[in-house]
Amino acid sequence: MTNTVPSKVSVIVPVYNVENYLAKCLDSLVNQTVQTIEILVINDGSSDHSEQIIQQYAQKYPDKIKAFNKENGGLSDARNFGIDRATGDYIGFVDSDDYVTELMFEEMMDLAKKHQAKMVICNIQKVDEYGNVTQKLTQIPNMSEKITLENHFSVFSDVSYFACNKLFKKELFDQKRFKKGVHFEDIQLIPQLLLECETLAQTQNFHYQYLERSDSITKTHTEKGLDILKAVEDVESVFENSQYADKRRELKDFQIFEGVYSFLAYLAFVKNEQSFYKMAAKLETFMKDREIKIKDILKYSRFDKNYLLSLPLKKKIFYLLFFAGQKKLIRKLI
């Protein structure tokens, strides 16, 4: 009788100036019920006390925590650094100001093995600094634990492309890495990884706790938002050579959800007038090049519900004014 070696998960935690939140994050990881875990904590050039906290945990949990120090290179660079050094069969990502339930990686690894899934997804809750749940984000409602993509490819355009609420088979990263020096690196990479999968698995448990920080200054939205459109373009190129290249409707829905709606949600907070008009023009070119009509956008459904109708009133008004060409009126509202 052969002994099967238990699968191991590598959890990658990029760290940059999060001294107030790091201990809670690391506590949630060292207390995971899965025993076969390595936690790669990558200090990406922090200037606060994050490094001291990392060293304390590395000394206390030498069997679980692997600590690394590198020059600041940004989130993608830190994640890639971790991927290059991961020895697990599966890879997960946790942001260093967030935390997770103790069962998260055990359940997600079990699901991956049970359904031979290369990607597993869990739900997210937004929490405040007191641990109060402020919003529940269900990722794939009304679908079973096992999702065969050939039969349910609508998830390609419906799912939210966060890296942190997913577990990945390590082989998905054999030829892929996060794109450096860009914003919205998750939108750029995670759909490409999904296109390599035949099967997804999901749990309806809200394992990932996304912290809405009171000390984070609202970032000014800038022309960096154009990276959303570039991310969609990168995914389109890979889509054309994928096993799902014939699924044109889902590709168009992806273009509408990420390229139009996500982009507009970002554009709504661009204060600089010149940048706003430049980005609006880029979006119109994006739509024209892909023959995305206003009626396509208005009819777009996510998880079988009309997306526009599901939005808060303020967003609805912003989107409808934009589609009606009333950009000057929008500028007065921003």
C-alpha positions as CSV (number, residue, x, y, z in Angstrom):
1,M,0.0,0.0,0.0
2,T,1.5,3.3,-1.1
3,N,1.4,6.4,1.2
4,T,0.0,9.3,-0.6
5,V,1.8,12.6,0.2
6,P,-0.8,15.2,1.4
7,S,-1.1,18.2,-0.9
8,K,0.5,21.4,0.3
9,V,-0.8,25.0,-0.1
10,S,1.5,28.0,-0.5
11,V,-0.1,31.2,0.7
12,I,1.6,34.4,-0.6
13,V,1.3,37.5,1.5
14,P,2.9,40.7,0.0
15,V,3.5,43.2,2.8
16,Y,3.9,47.0,2.4
17,N,3.5,49.3,5.4
18,V,0.7,47.5,7.2
19,E,2.0,47.4,10.8
20,N,-1.4,47.9,12.3
21,Y,-3.1,45.0,10.4
22,L,-0.4,42.4,9.8
23,A,-0.6,40.5,13.0
24,K,-4.4,39.8,12.5
25,C,-3.6,38.6,9.0
26,L,-0.8,36.3,10.0
27,D,-2.8,34.9,13.0
28,S,-5.5,33.8,10.6
29,L,-3.0,32.0,8.5
30,V,-0.8,30.2,11.2
31,N,-4.1,29.0,12.7
32,Q,-5.4,27.4,9.5
33,T,-6.8,23.9,10.1
34,V,-4.8,22.5,7.1
35,Q,-1.4,21.4,8.4
36,T,0.4,21.2,5.1
37,I,0.8,25.0,4.6
38,E,3.7,27.3,3.9
39,I,3.1,31.1,4.3
40,L,5.4,33.1,2.2
41,V,5.5,36.6,3.7
42,I,7.2,39.1,1.3
43,N,8.2,42.4,2.8
44,D,8.1,44.7,-0.3
45,G,10.3,47.4,1.1
46,S,8.2,48.5,4.0
47,S,9.4,51.6,6.0
48,D,7.3,51.0,9.1
49,H,7.5,48.2,11.7
50,S,6.2,45.5,9.4
51,E,9.6,43.8,9.1
52,Q,9.8,43.3,12.9
53,I,6.4,41.8,13.0
54,I,7.2,39.4,10.2
55,Q,10.4,38.3,12.0
56,Q,8.5,37.7,15.3
57,Y,6.1,35.4,13.5
58,A,8.9,33.7,11.5
59,Q,10.7,32.8,14.8
60,K,7.5,31.7,16.5
61,Y,6.2,29.6,13.6
62,P,9.4,28.4,11.7
63,D,7.6,25.4,10.2
64,K,4.9,27.5,8.6
65,I,6.3,31.0,7.9
66,K,8.9,31.8,5.3
67,A,10.0,35.4,5.5
68,F,11.5,37.3,2.6
69,N,12.8,40.9,2.2
70,K,13.0,42.7,-1.1
71,E,13.2,46.2,-2.6
72,N,9.8,47.8,-3.2
73,G,8.5,46.6,-6.6
74,G,4.7,46.8,-6.1
75,L,2.0,44.2,-5.6
76,S,2.5,42.2,-8.8
77,D,6.3,42.0,-8.3
78,A,5.9,40.8,-4.7
79,R,3.3,38.1,-5.7
80,N,5.6,36.9,-8.5
81,F,8.5,36.8,-6.1
82,G,6.3,34.5,-3.9
83,I,5.2,32.3,-6.9
84,D,8.8,31.7,-7.9
85,R,9.6,30.4,-4.4
86,A,6.4,28.5,-3.6
87,T,6.7,24.7,-3.2
88,G,3.1,23.8,-2.7
89,D,0.7,22.0,-5.0
90,Y,-1.8,24.9,-4.7
91,I,-1.3,28.7,-4.4
92,G,-3.4,31.3,-2.6
93,F,-3.0,35.0,-2.1
94,V,-3.9,37.0,0.9
95,D,-3.5,40.8,1.2
96,S,-1.7,41.7,4.4
97,D,-4.4,44.0,5.8
98,D,-7.1,41.3,5.3
99,Y,-7.7,38.0,7.1
100,V,-9.4,34.7,6.5
101,T,-11.4,32.1,8.4
102,E,-9.4,29.2,9.9
103,L,-11.1,26.6,7.6
104,M,-10.5,28.5,4.3
105,F,-7.6,26.6,2.8
106,E,-8.6,23.2,4.1
107,E,-12.0,23.4,2.6
108,M,-10.8,24.9,-0.7
109,M,-8.1,22.3,-1.1
110,D,-10.6,19.5,-0.4
111,L,-12.9,20.9,-3.1
112,A,-10.0,21.2,-5.6
113,K,-9.1,17.5,-5.1
114,K,-12.7,16.3,-4.9
115,H,-13.7,17.9,-8.3
116,Q,-10.2,17.9,-10.0
117,A,-10.6,21.7,-10.2
118,K,-7.6,24.0,-11.0
119,M,-9.4,27.0,-9.5
120,V,-11.6,27.2,-6.4
121,I,-13.6,30.3,-5.4
122,C,-15.0,31.4,-2.0
123,N,-17.2,34.3,-1.0
124,I,-16.0,37.6,0.4
125,Q,-17.2,39.8,3.3
126,K,-16.2,43.4,3.7
127,V,-15.5,44.1,7.4
128,D,-14.7,47.2,9.3
129,E,-11.8,47.5,11.8
130,Y,-14.1,46.2,14.6
131,G,-14.8,43.0,12.7
132,N,-18.4,44.1,11.8
133,V,-19.6,42.8,8.4
134,T,-20.4,45.8,6.2
135,Q,-21.2,43.9,3.0
136,K,-21.5,40.3,1.8
137,L,-20.2,39.6,-1.7
138,T,-21.5,36.3,-3.0
139,Q,-19.3,35.3,-5.9
140,I,-21.3,32.7,-7.9
141,P,-24.9,32.4,-6.7
142,N,-27.3,29.7,-8.0
143,M,-24.6,27.3,-9.2
144,S,-23.4,24.0,-7.8
145,E,-20.2,23.3,-6.0
146,K,-18.7,21.9,-9.2
147,I,-18.9,24.0,-12.3
148,T,-18.0,22.5,-15.7
149,L,-16.9,25.5,-17.8
150,E,-17.9,24.0,-21.1
151,N,-21.5,23.9,-19.9
152,H,-21.5,27.0,-17.7
153,F,-19.2,29.4,-19.4
154,S,-21.2,32.4,-18.4
155,V,-19.1,32.5,-15.3
156,F,-16.2,33.8,-17.4
157,S,-18.0,37.1,-17.7
158,D,-19.9,37.0,-14.4
159,V,-17.2,36.2,-11.8
160,S,-15.2,38.9,-10.0
161,Y,-11.6,38.6,-10.8
162,F,-10.0,39.0,-7.4
163,A,-6.9,36.9,-6.8
164,C,-7.4,36.7,-3.0
165,N,-10.6,34.7,-2.7
166,K,-9.3,31.9,-5.0
167,L,-7.1,28.8,-4.7
168,F,-5.1,27.9,-7.8
169,K,-3.4,24.7,-8.9
170,K,0.3,25.7,-9.1
171,E,0.6,24.5,-12.7
172,L,-1.6,27.4,-13.8
173,F,1.4,29.7,-13.1
174,D,3.9,27.6,-15.2
175,Q,3.8,30.1,-18.0
176,K,2.0,33.0,-16.3
177,R,2.8,35.8,-13.9
178,F,1.2,39.1,-12.7
179,K,2.0,42.0,-15.0
180,K,4.3,44.4,-13.3
181,G,3.9,48.1,-13.1
182,V,0.2,48.2,-13.9
183,H,-3.0,48.7,-11.9
184,F,-5.8,46.1,-12.1
185,E,-3.3,43.2,-12.4
186,D,-6.0,40.8,-11.3
187,I,-8.3,41.6,-14.2
188,Q,-5.3,41.2,-16.5
189,L,-4.2,37.7,-15.2
190,I,-7.0,35.8,-13.4
191,P,-9.3,35.5,-16.5
192,Q,-6.3,34.1,-18.4
193,L,-5.9,31.4,-15.7
194,L,-9.6,30.6,-15.8
195,L,-9.3,29.9,-19.6
196,E,-6.8,27.1,-18.7
197,C,-9.4,25.4,-16.5
198,E,-12.0,22.8,-17.5
199,T,-13.6,22.7,-14.0
200,L,-14.1,25.3,-11.2
201,A,-15.2,24.5,-7.7
202,Q,-16.8,26.9,-5.3
203,T,-17.9,27.2,-1.7
204,Q,-20.7,29.5,-0.5
205,N,-18.8,30.1,2.7
206,F,-17.6,33.7,3.3
207,H,-14.0,32.7,4.0
208,Y,-12.2,35.9,2.9
209,Q,-12.5,39.0,5.1
210,Y,-11.8,42.2,3.2
211,L,-10.9,45.0,5.5
212,E,-12.3,48.5,4.7
213,R,-9.7,50.6,6.4
214,S,-10.6,53.9,8.0
215,D,-7.0,55.2,7.7
216,S,-6.8,54.7,4.0
217,I,-6.9,58.0,2.2
218,T,-9.3,57.8,-0.7
219,K,-7.0,57.5,-3.7
220,T,-7.4,60.0,-6.4
221,H,-8.5,58.2,-9.6
222,T,-6.2,59.0,-12.5
223,E,-5.5,57.9,-16.0
224,K,-4.1,54.7,-14.5
225,G,-7.7,53.6,-14.9
226,L,-6.9,53.1,-18.5
227,D,-5.0,49.9,-17.4
228,I,-8.5,48.3,-17.1
229,L,-8.9,48.6,-20.9
230,K,-5.4,47.3,-21.5
231,A,-6.1,44.4,-19.2
232,V,-9.2,43.5,-21.2
233,E,-7.1,43.7,-24.4
234,D,-4.6,41.2,-22.9
235,V,-7.3,38.8,-22.0
236,E,-8.9,39.1,-25.5
237,S,-5.6,38.0,-27.1
238,V,-5.4,34.9,-24.9
239,F,-9.1,34.2,-25.4
240,E,-8.6,33.9,-29.2
241,N,-6.2,31.0,-28.7
242,S,-8.0,29.3,-25.9
243,Q,-10.2,26.2,-25.9
244,Y,-13.2,28.5,-25.5
245,A,-12.5,30.8,-28.5
246,D,-15.9,30.0,-30.0
247,K,-17.8,31.4,-27.1
248,R,-18.2,34.9,-28.5
249,R,-21.2,36.0,-26.5
250,E,-19.4,35.4,-23.2
251,L,-16.4,37.3,-24.5
252,K,-18.7,40.2,-25.4
253,D,-20.2,40.1,-21.9
254,F,-16.7,40.1,-20.4
255,Q,-15.9,43.2,-22.5
256,I,-19.1,44.9,-21.3
257,F,-18.7,44.0,-17.6
258,E,-15.0,44.7,-17.2
259,G,-14.3,47.1,-20.1
260,V,-17.4,49.2,-19.8
261,Y,-19.1,48.9,-16.4
262,S,-15.9,48.5,-14.3
263,F,-14.2,51.2,-16.2
264,L,-17.1,53.6,-15.8
265,A,-17.2,52.8,-12.0
266,Y,-13.6,54.0,-11.9
267,L,-14.2,57.0,-14.2
268,A,-16.9,58.3,-11.8
269,F,-14.2,59.3,-9.4
270,V,-11.8,61.0,-11.8
271,K,-11.7,64.6,-10.6
272,N,-9.4,66.0,-13.2
273,E,-11.5,67.3,-16.1
274,Q,-8.9,66.8,-18.8
275,S,-8.2,63.2,-17.7
276,F,-12.0,62.5,-17.5
277,Y,-12.6,63.5,-21.1
278,K,-9.5,61.7,-22.4
279,M,-10.5,58.5,-20.6
280,A,-14.1,58.8,-21.8
281,A,-12.8,59.1,-25.4
282,K,-10.7,56.0,-24.9
283,L,-13.8,54.1,-23.7
284,E,-15.8,55.2,-26.7
285,T,-13.0,54.0,-29.0
286,F,-12.9,50.7,-27.1
287,M,-16.7,50.2,-27.6
288,K,-16.6,51.2,-31.3
289,D,-13.7,48.8,-32.0
290,R,-15.6,45.9,-30.5
291,E,-19.0,46.9,-32.0
292,I,-20.5,47.2,-28.4
293,K,-23.8,49.0,-28.8
294,I,-25.6,50.9,-26.1
295,K,-28.4,48.4,-26.3
296,D,-25.9,45.6,-25.6
297,I,-24.8,47.4,-22.5
298,L,-28.3,48.1,-21.3
299,K,-29.3,44.4,-21.9
300,Y,-26.3,42.9,-20.2
301,S,-27.2,40.4,-17.5
302,R,-25.0,39.2,-14.7
303,F,-26.0,35.9,-13.0
304,D,-29.3,36.1,-15.0
305,K,-30.3,39.5,-13.6
306,N,-30.2,42.7,-15.6
307,Y,-27.0,44.4,-14.3
308,L,-28.0,48.0,-14.7
309,L,-31.3,47.6,-12.9
310,S,-29.5,45.9,-10.0
311,L,-27.3,49.0,-9.3
312,P,-27.8,51.8,-6.8
313,L,-29.6,54.8,-8.1
314,K,-26.6,57.1,-8.2
315,K,-24.6,54.6,-10.3
316,K,-27.6,54.1,-12.6
317,I,-27.9,57.8,-13.2
318,F,-24.1,58.2,-13.9
319,Y,-24.1,55.3,-16.4
320,L,-27.3,56.4,-18.2
321,L,-26.0,60.0,-18.5
322,F,-22.8,58.7,-19.9
323,F,-24.5,56.5,-22.5
324,A,-26.8,59.4,-23.4
325,G,-23.6,61.5,-24.2
326,Q,-24.3,63.9,-21.4
327,K,-20.6,64.2,-20.2
328,K,-20.8,67.9,-19.4
329,L,-23.8,67.2,-17.1
330,I,-21.8,64.3,-15.5
331,R,-18.9,66.7,-14.8
332,K,-21.2,68.9,-12.8
333,L,-22.3,65.9,-10.7
334,I,-18.8,64.7,-9.9
